[in-house]
Amino acid sequence: MLDVNAIDLHYGAAQTLRGVSLKAEPGKVTCVLGRNGVGKTSLLDALAGQHSVSRGTITWEGEDITGLRPPERARRGISYVPQGREIFPLLTVEENLRTGFAPLKREDRSIPDDVFSLFPVLKDMLRRRGGDLSGGQQQQLAIGRALVMRPRLLLLDEPTEGIQPSIIKDIGRAIAYLRSLGKIAIILVEQYLDFAQELGDYFAVMDRGAVVCASDRANLDEGAVKRAMAI
């Protein structure tokens, strides 16, 4: 389980996270919602170790990982699919997927069957360069690369942004399948409440670097969430 306790994050003199607390459990999807610029990506960067927090703690599977660097977090099963995908355009699809081997033990360095069952287009395009794929296919590749790492915590930063509706449905089905395995905790950053509502078990709305509204699915007040997102 992930337990984020009252973290602050600064970029120089600018504070981007303010006392953020959050939890994520295996077999559950925690949705982080909010408009552009409210701190959602900064939160994922903090969880992945891309930026150090200035206050608070991050605990994963009972271990304080607040001071760990990104490679050390990756070796503990934390995978990050960043906004913008960040695939390697000159590498083939297969080579992009194999970059996910880095944190794995040698005996685990294979591409799981789930990658191709969830995203069959990747198997058809193994020899194509990543830069030749459409935006939606690149997003599938970025998620597939994260799955190669055998994550126990999967961080997804707006995976539907700029993606055609048919591939959004594929991504939604993939997230639902991964949740159903009961082994992976998923944090999904989204701007779109409808997509999040289909998948989420817990919801947190951010504004100005803080969580201003939080609820589980059973107690979700859609009107309150919409008002919080419109602040």
Secondary structure, DSSP 8 states (H G I E B T S, - for coil): -EEEEEEEEEETTEEEEEEEEEEE-TT-EEEEE--TTSSHHHHHHHHHTSS--SEEEEEETTEE-TT--HHHHHHTTEEEE-TT----TTSBHHHHHHGGGTTS-GGG-S--HHHHHH-HHHHHTTTSBGGGS-HHHHHHHHHHHHHHT--SEEEEE-TTTT--HHHHHHHHHHHHHHHHTSS-EEEEEES-HHHHHHH-SEEEEEETTEEEEEEEGGG--HHHHHHHHT-
